[in-house]
């Protein structure tokens, strides 16, 4: 499975869970990088969990920030 396929799967999953605004990249080694803002630290952990369990993802660089209220 190539990185574009993995990336698209991850993006589609995040959209289904209500995170369409996040930037996602997956490199040729399967490393997913998550960039953007989420509302809570629980959301940050949840998105990272989704990414890490996506088939083809080998590791996650979680660059997500928790937005200040």
mmCIF file of the N, C-alpha and C atoms, coordinates in Angstrom:
data_MODEL
# 
_entry.id   MODEL 
# 
loop_
_atom_site.group_PDB 
_atom_site.id 
_atom_site.type_symbol 
_atom_site.label_atom_id 
_atom_site.label_alt_id 
_atom_site.label_comp_id 
_atom_site.label_asym_id 
_atom_site.label_entity_id 
_atom_site.label_seq_id 
_atom_site.pdbx_PDB_ins_code 
_atom_site.Cartn_x 
_atom_site.Cartn_y 
_atom_site.Cartn_z 
_atom_site.occupancy 
_atom_site.B_iso_or_equiv 
_atom_site.pdbx_formal_charge 
_atom_site.auth_seq_id 
_atom_site.auth_comp_id 
_atom_site.auth_asym_id 
_atom_site.auth_atom_id 
_atom_site.pdbx_PDB_model_num 
ATOM 1   N N  . UNK A 1 1  ? 0.860   -1.174 0.000  1.00 0.00 ? 1  UNK A N  1 
ATOM 2   C CA . UNK A 1 1  ? 0.000   0.000  0.000  1.00 0.00 ? 1  UNK A CA 1 
ATOM 3   C C  . UNK A 1 1  ? 0.906   1.237  0.000  1.00 0.00 ? 1  UNK A C  1 
ATOM 4   N N  . UNK A 1 2  ? 0.647   2.180  -0.899 1.00 0.00 ? 2  UNK A N  1 
ATOM 5   C CA . UNK A 1 2  ? 1.511   3.357  -0.962 1.00 0.00 ? 2  UNK A CA 1 
ATOM 6   C C  . UNK A 1 2  ? 1.030   4.454  -0.015 1.00 0.00 ? 2  UNK A C  1 
ATOM 7   N N  . UNK A 1 3  ? 1.889   5.446  0.180  1.00 0.00 ? 3  UNK A N  1 
ATOM 8   C CA . UNK A 1 3  ? 1.590   6.501  1.152  1.00 0.00 ? 3  UNK A CA 1 
ATOM 9   C C  . UNK A 1 3  ? 0.354   7.318  0.801  1.00 0.00 ? 3  UNK A C  1 
ATOM 10  N N  . UNK A 1 4  ? 0.073   7.487  -0.482 1.00 0.00 ? 4  UNK A N  1 
ATOM 11  C CA . UNK A 1 4  ? -1.123  8.246  -0.865 1.00 0.00 ? 4  UNK A CA 1 
ATOM 12  C C  . UNK A 1 4  ? -2.400  7.521  -0.455 1.00 0.00 ? 4  UNK A C  1 
ATOM 13  N N  . UNK A 1 5  ? -2.406  6.216  -0.611 1.00 0.00 ? 5  UNK A N  1 
ATOM 14  C CA . UNK A 1 5  ? -3.564  5.414  -0.210 1.00 0.00 ? 5  UNK A CA 1 
ATOM 15  C C  . UNK A 1 5  ? -3.749  5.456  1.302  1.00 0.00 ? 5  UNK A C  1 
ATOM 16  N N  . UNK A 1 6  ? -2.654  5.300  2.033  1.00 0.00 ? 6  UNK A N  1 
ATOM 17  C CA . UNK A 1 6  ? -2.714  5.344  3.497  1.00 0.00 ? 6  UNK A CA 1 
ATOM 18  C C  . UNK A 1 6  ? -3.210  6.710  3.958  1.00 0.00 ? 6  UNK A C  1 
ATOM 19  N N  . UNK A 1 7  ? -2.645  7.756  3.373  1.00 0.00 ? 7  UNK A N  1 
ATOM 20  C CA . UNK A 1 7  ? -3.025  9.126  3.726  1.00 0.00 ? 7  UNK A CA 1 
ATOM 21  C C  . UNK A 1 7  ? -4.514  9.357  3.481  1.00 0.00 ? 7  UNK A C  1 
ATOM 22  N N  . UNK A 1 8  ? -5.010  8.927  2.339  1.00 0.00 ? 8  UNK A N  1 
ATOM 23  C CA . UNK A 1 8  ? -6.422  9.133  2.017  1.00 0.00 ? 8  UNK A CA 1 
ATOM 24  C C  . UNK A 1 8  ? -7.322  8.356  2.967  1.00 0.00 ? 8  UNK A C  1 
ATOM 25  N N  . UNK A 1 9  ? -6.940  7.142  3.314  1.00 0.00 ? 9  UNK A N  1 
ATOM 26  C CA . UNK A 1 9  ? -7.724  6.361  4.287  1.00 0.00 ? 9  UNK A CA 1 
ATOM 27  C C  . UNK A 1 9  ? -7.799  7.083  5.626  1.00 0.00 ? 9  UNK A C  1 
ATOM 28  N N  . UNK A 1 10 ? -6.658  7.596  6.072  1.00 0.00 ? 10 UNK A N  1 
ATOM 29  C CA . UNK A 1 10 ? -6.612  8.296  7.351  1.00 0.00 ? 10 UNK A CA 1 
ATOM 30  C C  . UNK A 1 10 ? -7.449  9.566  7.303  1.00 0.00 ? 10 UNK A C  1 
ATOM 31  N N  . UNK A 1 11 ? -7.336  10.336 6.244  1.00 0.00 ? 11 UNK A N  1 
ATOM 32  C CA . UNK A 1 11 ? -8.137  11.554 6.098  1.00 0.00 ? 11 UNK A CA 1 
ATOM 33  C C  . UNK A 1 11 ? -9.620  11.214 6.113  1.00 0.00 ? 11 UNK A C  1 
ATOM 34  N N  . UNK A 1 12 ? -10.015 10.201 5.364  1.00 0.00 ? 12 UNK A N  1 
ATOM 35  C CA . UNK A 1 12 ? -11.429 9.805  5.325  1.00 0.00 ? 12 UNK A CA 1 
ATOM 36  C C  . UNK A 1 12 ? -11.936 9.404  6.704  1.00 0.00 ? 12 UNK A C  1 
ATOM 37  N N  . UNK A 1 13 ? -11.125 8.684  7.450  1.00 0.00 ? 13 UNK A N  1 
ATOM 38  C CA . UNK A 1 13 ? -11.525 8.275  8.799  1.00 0.00 ? 13 UNK A CA 1 
ATOM 39  C C  . UNK A 1 13 ? -11.665 9.487  9.708  1.00 0.00 ? 13 UNK A C  1 
ATOM 40  N N  . UNK A 1 14 ? -10.725 10.412 9.632  1.00 0.00 ? 14 UNK A N  1 
ATOM 41  C CA . UNK A 1 14 ? -10.800 11.610 10.471 1.00 0.00 ? 14 UNK A CA 1 
ATOM 42  C C  . UNK A 1 14 ? -12.020 12.457 10.128 1.00 0.00 ? 14 UNK A C  1 
ATOM 43  N N  . UNK A 1 15 ? -12.359 12.553 8.863  1.00 0.00 ? 15 UNK A N  1 
ATOM 44  C CA . UNK A 1 15 ? -13.566 13.286 8.454  1.00 0.00 ? 15 UNK A CA 1 
ATOM 45  C C  . UNK A 1 15 ? -14.800 12.629 9.055  1.00 0.00 ? 15 UNK A C  1 
ATOM 46  N N  . UNK A 1 16 ? -14.879 11.306 9.002  1.00 0.00 ? 16 UNK A N  1 
ATOM 47  C CA . UNK A 1 16 ? -16.029 10.596 9.576  1.00 0.00 ? 16 UNK A CA 1 
ATOM 48  C C  . UNK A 1 16 ? -16.172 10.848 11.072 1.00 0.00 ? 16 UNK A C  1 
ATOM 49  N N  . UNK A 1 17 ? -15.051 11.036 11.759 1.00 0.00 ? 17 UNK A N  1 
ATOM 50  C CA . UNK A 1 17 ? -15.086 11.272 13.201 1.00 0.00 ? 17 UNK A CA 1 
ATOM 51  C C  . UNK A 1 17 ? -15.155 12.756 13.562 1.00 0.00 ? 17 UNK A C  1 
ATOM 52  N N  . UNK A 1 18 ? -15.315 13.625 12.563 1.00 0.00 ? 18 UNK A N  1 
ATOM 53  C CA . UNK A 1 18 ? -15.521 15.042 12.841 1.00 0.00 ? 18 UNK A CA 1 
ATOM 54  C C  . UNK A 1 18 ? -14.265 15.893 12.892 1.00 0.00 ? 18 UNK A C  1 
ATOM 55  N N  . UNK A 1 19 ? -13.209 15.450 12.217 1.00 0.00 ? 19 UNK A N  1 
ATOM 56  C CA . UNK A 1 19 ? -11.959 16.211 12.191 1.00 0.00 ? 19 UNK A CA 1 
ATOM 57  C C  . UNK A 1 19 ? -11.524 16.508 10.753 1.00 0.00 ? 19 UNK A C  1 
ATOM 58  N N  . UNK A 1 20 ? -12.385 17.180 9.967  1.00 0.00 ? 20 UNK A N  1 
ATOM 59  C CA . UNK A 1 20 ? -12.048 17.414 8.560  1.00 0.00 ? 20 UNK A CA 1 
ATOM 60  C C  . UNK A 1 20 ? -11.003 18.515 8.355  1.00 0.00 ? 20 UNK A C  1 
ATOM 61  N N  . UNK A 1 21 ? -10.737 19.293 9.388  1.00 0.00 ? 21 UNK A N  1 
ATOM 62  C CA . UNK A 1 21 ? -9.881  20.467 9.268  1.00 0.00 ? 21 UNK A CA 1 
ATOM 63  C C  . UNK A 1 21 ? -8.394  20.182 9.500  1.00 0.00 ? 21 UNK A C  1 
ATOM 64  N N  . UNK A 1 22 ? -8.047  18.968 9.859  1.00 0.00 ? 22 UNK A N  1 
ATOM 65  C CA . UNK A 1 22 ? -6.662  18.653 10.182 1.00 0.00 ? 22 UNK A CA 1 
ATOM 66  C C  . UNK A 1 22 ? -5.845  18.355 8.927  1.00 0.00 ? 22 UNK A C  1 
ATOM 67  N N  . UNK A 1 23 ? -4.573  18.715 8.975  1.00 0.00 ? 23 UNK A N  1 
ATOM 68  C CA . UNK A 1 23 ? -3.655  18.390 7.885  1.00 0.00 ? 23 UNK A CA 1 
ATOM 69  C C  . UNK A 1 23 ? -2.988  17.061 8.210  1.00 0.00 ? 23 UNK A C  1 
ATOM 70  N N  . UNK A 1 24 ? -2.946  16.193 7.233  1.00 0.00 ? 24 UNK A N  1 
ATOM 71  C CA . UNK A 1 24 ? -2.369  14.862 7.418  1.00 0.00 ? 24 UNK A CA 1 
ATOM 72  C C  . UNK A 1 24 ? -1.423  14.578 6.263  1.00 0.00 ? 24 UNK A C  1 
ATOM 73  N N  . UNK A 1 25 ? -0.233  14.109 6.599  1.00 0.00 ? 25 UNK A N  1 
ATOM 74  C CA . UNK A 1 25 ? 0.676   13.608 5.573  1.00 0.00 ? 25 UNK A CA 1 
ATOM 75  C C  . UNK A 1 25 ? 1.202   12.252 6.030  1.00 0.00 ? 25 UNK A C  1 
ATOM 76  N N  . UNK A 1 26 ? 1.461   11.399 5.068  1.00 0.00 ? 26 UNK A N  1 
ATOM 77  C CA . UNK A 1 26 ? 2.074   10.100 5.347  1.00 0.00 ? 26 UNK A CA 1 
ATOM 78  C C  . UNK A 1 26 ? 3.250   9.956  4.394  1.00 0.00 ? 26 UNK A C  1 
ATOM 79  N N  . UNK A 1 27 ? 4.431   9.679  4.956  1.00 0.00 ? 27 UNK A N  1 
ATOM 80  C CA . UNK A 1 27 ? 5.605   9.542  4.095  1.00 0.00 ? 27 UNK A CA 1 
ATOM 81  C C  . UNK A 1 27 ? 5.779   8.098  3.616  1.00 0.00 ? 27 UNK A C  1 
ATOM 82  N N  . UNK A 1 28 ? 6.802   7.877  2.823  1.00 0.00 ? 28 UNK A N  1 
ATOM 83  C CA . UNK A 1 28 ? 7.008   6.561  2.208  1.00 0.00 ? 28 UNK A CA 1 
ATOM 84  C C  . UNK A 1 28 ? 7.360   5.475  3.223  1.00 0.00 ? 28 UNK A C  1 
ATOM 85  N N  . UNK A 1 29 ? 7.707   5.868  4.435  1.00 0.00 ? 29 UNK A N  1 
ATOM 86  C CA . UNK A 1 29 ? 8.005   4.910  5.500  1.00 0.00 ? 29 UNK A CA 1 
ATOM 87  C C  . UNK A 1 29 ? 6.783   4.609  6.363  1.00 0.00 ? 29 UNK A C  1 
ATOM 88  N N  . UNK A 1 30 ? 5.645   5.249  6.048  1.00 0.00 ? 30 UNK A N  1 
ATOM 89  C CA . UNK A 1 30 ? 4.424   5.028  6.814  1.00 0.00 ? 30 UNK A CA 1 
ATOM 90  C C  . UNK A 1 30 ? 4.280   5.921  8.028  1.00 0.00 ? 30 UNK A C  1 
ATOM 91  N N  . UNK A 1 31 ? 5.109   6.959  8.114  1.00 0.00 ? 31 UNK A N  1 
ATOM 92  C CA . UNK A 1 31 ? 5.027   7.891  9.240  1.00 0.00 ? 31 UNK A CA 1 
ATOM 93  C C  . UNK A 1 31 ? 3.953   8.933  8.941  1.00 0.00 ? 31 UNK A C  1 
ATOM 94  N N  . UNK A 1 32 ? 2.942   8.979  9.805  1.00 0.00 ? 32 UNK A N  1 
ATOM 95  C CA . UNK A 1 32 ? 1.848   9.937  9.648  1.00 0.00 ? 32 UNK A CA 1 
ATOM 96  C C  . UNK A 1 32 ? 2.144   11.169 10.491 1.00 0.00 ? 32 UNK A C  1 
ATOM 97  N N  . UNK A 1 33 ? 2.023   12.346 9.885  1.00 0.00 ? 33 UNK A N  1 
ATOM 98  C CA . UNK A 1 33 ? 2.186   13.598 10.620 1.00 0.00 ? 33 UNK A CA 1 
ATOM 99  C C  . UNK A 1 33 ? 0.834   14.290 10.685 1.00 0.00 ? 33 UNK A C  1 
ATOM 100 N N  . UNK A 1 34 ? 0.447   14.672 11.897 1.00 0.00 ? 34 UNK A N  1 
ATOM 101 C CA . UNK A 1 34 ? -0.832  15.326 12.143 1.00 0.00 ? 34 UNK A CA 1 
ATOM 102 C C  . UNK A 1 34 ? -0.572  16.774 12.523 1.00 0.00 ? 34 UNK A C  1 
ATOM 103 N N  . UNK A 1 35 ? -1.223  17.711 11.823 1.00 0.00 ? 35 UNK A N  1 
ATOM 104 C CA . UNK A 1 35 ? -1.017  19.134 12.066 1.00 0.00 ? 35 UNK A CA 1 
ATOM 105 C C  . UNK A 1 35 ? -2.374  19.817 12.158 1.00 0.00 ? 35 UNK A C  1 
ATOM 106 N N  . UNK A 1 36 ? -2.503  20.713 13.121 1.00 0.00 ? 36 UNK A N  1 
ATOM 107 C CA . UNK A 1 36 ? -3.731  21.475 13.268 1.00 0.00 ? 36 UNK A CA 1 
ATOM 108 C C  . UNK A 1 36 ? -4.081  21.670 14.725 1.00 0.00 ? 36 UNK A C  1 
ATOM 109 N N  . UNK A 1 37 ? -5.311  22.098 14.952 1.00 0.00 ? 37 UNK A N  1 
ATOM 110 C CA . UNK A 1 37 ? -5.800  22.351 16.305 1.00 0.00 ? 37 UNK A CA 1 
ATOM 111 C C  . UNK A 1 37 ? -7.027  21.513 16.587 1.00 0.00 ? 37 UNK A C  1 
ATOM 112 N N  . UNK A 1 38 ? -7.113  21.057 17.831 1.00 0.00 ? 38 UNK A N  1 
ATOM 113 C CA . UNK A 1 38 ? -8.284  20.324 18.309 1.00 0.00 ? 38 UNK A CA 1 
ATOM 114 C C  . UNK A 1 38 ? -8.764  20.996 19.590 1.00 0.00 ? 38 UNK A C  1 
ATOM 115 N N  . UNK A 1 39 ? -9.976  20.663 20.008 1.00 0.00 ? 39 UNK A N  1 
ATOM 116 C CA . UNK A 1 39 ? -10.593 21.354 21.139 1.00 0.00 ? 39 UNK A CA 1 
ATOM 117 C C  . UNK A 1 39 ? -10.050 20.913 22.495 1.00 0.00 ? 39 UNK A C  1 
ATOM 118 N N  . UNK A 1 40 ? -9.704  19.639 22.620 1.00 0.00 ? 40 UNK A N  1 
ATOM 119 C CA . UNK A 1 40 ? -9.307  19.121 23.935 1.00 0.00 ? 40 UNK A CA 1 
ATOM 120 C C  . UNK A 1 40 ? -8.106  18.188 23.815 1.00 0.00 ? 40 UNK A C  1 
ATOM 121 N N  . UNK A 1 41 ? -7.478  17.926 24.950 1.00 0.00 ? 41 UNK A N  1 
ATOM 122 C CA . UNK A 1 41 ? -6.374  16.964 24.944 1.00 0.00 ? 41 UNK A CA 1 
ATOM 123 C C  . UNK A 1 41 ? -6.885  15.555 24.652 1.00 0.00 ? 41 UNK A C  1 
ATOM 124 N N  . UNK A 1 42 ? -8.143  15.279 25.033 1.00 0.00 ? 42 UNK A N  1 
ATOM 125 C CA . UNK A 1 42 ? -8.742  13.984 24.687 1.00 0.00 ? 42 UNK A CA 1 
ATOM 126 C C  . UNK A 1 42 ? -8.868  13.832 23.175 1.00 0.00 ? 42 UNK A C  1 
ATOM 127 N N  . UNK A 1 43 ? -9.282  14.910 22.489 1.00 0.00 ? 43 UNK A N  1 
ATOM 128 C CA . UNK A 1 43 ? -9.361  14.879 21.024 1.00 0.00 ? 43 UNK A CA 1 
ATOM 129 C C  . UNK A 1 43 ? -7.978  14.626 20.424 1.00 0.00 ? 43 UNK A C  1 
ATOM 130 N N  . UNK A 1 44 ? -6.969  15.272 20.981 1.00 0.00 ? 44 UNK A N  1 
ATOM 131 C CA . UNK A 1 44 ? -5.597  15.108 20.491 1.00 0.00 ? 44 UNK A CA 1 
ATOM 132 C C  . UNK A 1 44 ? -5.180  13.639 20.583 1.00 0.00 ? 44 UNK A C  1 
ATOM 133 N N  . UNK A 1 45 ? -5.446  13.034 21.721 1.00 0.00 ? 45 UNK A N  1 
ATOM 134 C CA . UNK A 1 45 ? -5.099  11.623 21.920 1.00 0.00 ? 45 UNK A CA 1 
ATOM 135 C C  . UNK A 1 45 ? -5.934  10.715 21.021 1.00 0.00 ? 45 UNK A C  1 
ATOM 136 N N  . UNK A 1 46 ? -7.217  11.043 20.857 1.00 0.00 ? 46 UNK A N  1 
ATOM 137 C CA . UNK A 1 46 ? -8.112  10.236 20.025 1.00 0.00 ? 46 UNK A CA 1 
ATOM 138 C C  . UNK A 1 46 ? -7.654  10.235 18.568 1.00 0.00 ? 46 UNK A C  1 
ATOM 139 N N  . UNK A 1 47 ? -7.318  11.411 18.052 1.00 0.00 ? 47 UNK A N  1 
ATOM 140 C CA . UNK A 1 47 ? -6.860  11.511 16.665 1.00 0.00 ? 47 UNK A CA 1 
ATOM 141 C C  . UNK A 1 47 ? -5.555  10.730 16.482 1.00 0.00 ? 47 UNK A C  1 
ATOM 142 N N  . UNK A 1 48 ? -4.653  10.831 17.432 1.00 0.00 ? 48 UNK A N  1 
ATOM 143 C CA . UNK A 1 48 ? -3.397  10.076 17.348 1.00 0.00 ? 48 UNK A CA 1 
ATOM 144 C C  . UNK A 1 48 ? -3.663  8.577  17.361 1.00 0.00 ? 48 UNK A C  1 
ATOM 145 N N  . UNK A 1 49 ? -4.642  8.162  18.156 1.00 0.00 ? 49 UNK A N  1 
ATOM 146 C CA . UNK A 1 49 ? -5.010  6.748  18.217 1.00 0.00 ? 49 UNK A CA 1 
ATOM 147 C C  . UNK A 1 49 ? -5.572  6.265  16.881 1.00 0.00 ? 49 UNK A C  1 
ATOM 148 N N  . UNK A 1 50 ? -6.422  7.088  16.284 1.00 0.00 ? 50 UNK A N  1 
ATOM 149 C CA . UNK A 1 50 ? -6.965  6.752  14.961 1.00 0.00 ? 50 UNK A CA 1 
ATOM 150 C C  . UNK A 1 50 ? -5.818  6.578  13.965 1.00 0.00 ? 50 UNK A C  1 
ATOM 151 N N  . UNK A 1 51 ? -4.894  7.531  13.978 1.00 0.00 ? 51 UNK A N  1 
ATOM 152 C CA . UNK A 1 51 ? -3.774  7.470  13.036 1.00 0.00 ? 51 UNK A CA 1 
ATOM 153 C C  . UNK A 1 51 ? -2.929  6.222  13.264 1.00 0.00 ? 51 UNK A C  1 
ATOM 154 N N  . UNK A 1 52 ? -2.632  5.928  14.515 1.00 0.00 ? 52 UNK A N  1 
ATOM 155 C CA . UNK A 1 52 ? -1.733  4.804  14.796 1.00 0.00 ? 52 UNK A CA 1 
ATOM 156 C C  . UNK A 1 52 ? -2.344  3.448  14.468 1.00 0.00 ? 52 UNK A C  1 
ATOM 157 N N  . UNK A 1 53 ? -3.663  3.379  14.412 1.00 0.00 ? 53 UNK A N  1 
ATOM 158 C CA . UNK A 1 53 ? -4.320  2.107  14.090 1.00 0.00 ? 53 UNK A CA 1 
ATOM 159 C C  . UNK A 1 53 ? -4.740  2.007  12.623 1.00 0.00 ? 53 UNK A C  1 
ATOM 160 N N  . UNK A 1 54 ? -4.401  3.020  11.840 1.00 0.00 ? 54 UNK A N  1 
ATOM 161 C CA . UNK A 1 54 ? -4.690  2.985  10.408 1.00 0.00 ? 54 UNK A CA 1 
ATOM 162 C C  . UNK A 1 54 ? -3.716  2.019  9.730  1.00 0.00 ? 54 UNK A C  1 
ATOM 163 N N  . UNK A 1 55 ? -4.234  1.057  8.957  1.00 0.00 ? 55 UNK A N  1 
ATOM 164 C CA . UNK A 1 55 ? -3.342  0.112  8.275  1.00 0.00 ? 55 UNK A CA 1 
ATOM 165 C C  . UNK A 1 55 ? -2.300  0.836  7.418  1.00 0.00 ? 55 UNK A C  1 
ATOM 166 N N  . UNK A 1 56 ? -1.043  0.449  7.585  1.00 0.00 ? 56 UNK A N  1 
ATOM 167 C CA . UNK A 1 56 ? 0.047   1.049  6.828  1.00 0.00 ? 56 UNK A CA 1 
ATOM 168 C C  . UNK A 1 56 ? 0.804   2.125  7.581  1.00 0.00 ? 56 UNK A C  1 
ATOM 169 N N  . UNK A 1 57 ? 0.216   2.664  8.646  1.00 0.00 ? 57 UNK A N  1 
ATOM 170 C CA . UNK A 1 57 ? 0.904   3.679  9.446  1.00 0.00 ? 57 UNK A CA 1 
ATOM 171 C C  . UNK A 1 57 ? 1.848   2.961  10.411 1.00 0.00 ? 57 UNK A C  1 
ATOM 172 N N  . UNK A 1 58 ? 3.123   3.357  10.369 1.00 0.00 ? 58 UNK A N  1 
ATOM 173 C CA . UNK A 1 58 ? 4.126   2.728  11.229 1.00 0.00 ? 58 UNK A CA 1 
ATOM 174 C C  . UNK A 1 58 ? 4.400   3.529  12.492 1.00 0.00 ? 58 UNK A C  1 
ATOM 175 N N  . UNK A 1 59 ? 4.231   4.849  12.414 1.00 0.00 ? 59 UNK A N  1 
ATOM 176 C CA . UNK A 1 59 ? 4.375   5.708  13.585 1.00 0.00 ? 59 UNK A CA 1 
ATOM 177 C C  . UNK A 1 59 ? 3.667   7.027  13.316 1.00 0.00 ? 59 UNK A C  1 
ATOM 178 N N  . UNK A 1 60 ? 3.497   7.814  14.392 1.00 0.00 ? 60 UNK A N  1 
ATOM 179 C CA . UNK A 1 60 ? 2.738   9.062  14.291 1.00 0.00 ? 60 UNK A CA 1 
ATOM 180 C C  . UNK A 1 60 ? 3.552   10.207 14.879 1.00 0.00 ? 60 UNK A C  1 
ATOM 181 N N  . UNK A 1 61 ? 3.653   11.298 14.121 1.00 0.00 ? 61 UNK A N  1 
ATOM 182 C CA . UNK A 1 61 ? 4.202   12.559 14.635 1.00 0.00 ? 61 UNK A CA 1 
ATOM 183 C C  . UNK A 1 61 ? 2.993   13.434 14.946 1.00 0.00 ? 61 UNK A C  1 
ATOM 184 N N  . UNK A 1 62 ? 2.695   13.560 16.218 1.00 0.00 ? 62 UNK A N  1 
ATOM 185 C CA . UNK A 1 62 ? 1.501   14.298 16.619 1.00 0.00 ? 62 UNK A CA 1 
ATOM 186 C C  . UNK A 1 62 ? 1.865   15.756 16.874 1.00 0.00 ? 62 UNK A C  1 
ATOM 187 N N  . UNK A 1 63 ? 1.593   16.605 15.895 1.00 0.00 ? 63 UNK A N  1 
ATOM 188 C CA . UNK A 1 63 ? 1.865   18.038 15.994 1.00 0.00 ? 63 UNK A CA 1 
ATOM 189 C C  . UNK A 1 63 ? 0.590   18.822 16.314 1.00 0.00 ? 63 UNK A C  1 
ATOM 190 N N  . UNK A 1 64 ? -0.448  18.114 16.746 1.00 0.00 ? 64 UNK A N  1 
ATOM 191 C CA . UNK A 1 64 ? -1.722  18.773 17.034 1.00 0.00 ? 64 UNK A CA 1 
ATOM 192 C C  . UNK A 1 64 ? -1.601  19.641 18.274 1.00 0.00 ? 64 UNK A C  1 
ATOM 193 N N  . UNK A 1 65 ? -2.249  20.800 18.223 1.00 0.00 ? 65 UNK A N  1 
ATOM 194 C CA . UNK A 1 65 ? -2.296  21.717 19.359 1.00 0.00 ? 65 UNK A CA 1 
ATOM 195 C C  . UNK A 1 65 ? -3.705  21.737 19.909 1.00 0.00 ? 65 UNK A C  1 
ATOM 196 N N  . UNK A 1 66 ? -3.806  21.874 21.218 1.00 0.00 ? 66 UNK A N  1 
ATOM 197 C CA . UNK A 1 66 ? -5.112  22.040 21.850 1.00 0.00 ? 66 UNK A CA 1 
ATOM 198 C C  . UNK A 1 66 ? -5.415  23.532 21.826 1.00 0.00 ? 66 UNK A C  1 
ATOM 199 N N  . UNK A 1 67 ? -6.540  23.890 21.195 1.00 0.00 ? 67 UNK A N  1 
ATOM 200 C CA . UNK A 1 67 ? -6.928  25.295 21.075 1.00 0.00 ? 67 UNK A CA 1 
ATOM 201 C C  . UNK A 1 67 ? -7.272  25.855 22.449 1.00 0.00 ? 67 UNK A C  1 
ATOM 202 N N  . UNK A 1 68 ? -6.834  27.076 22.685 1.00 0.00 ? 68 UNK A N  1 
ATOM 203 C CA . UNK A 1 68 ? -7.169  27.719 23.951 1.00 0.00 ? 68 UNK A CA 1 
ATOM 204 C C  . UNK A 1 68 ? -8.587  28.253 23.871 1.00 0.00 ? 68 UNK A C  1 
ATOM 205 N N  . UNK A 1 69 ? -9.348  28.069 24.953 1.00 0.00 ? 69 UNK A N  1 
ATOM 206 C CA . UNK A 1 69 ? -10.753 28.528 24.933 1.00 0.00 ? 69 UNK A CA 1 
ATOM 207 C C  . UNK A 1 69 ? -10.879 30.030 24.827 1.00 0.00 ? 69 UNK A C  1 
# 
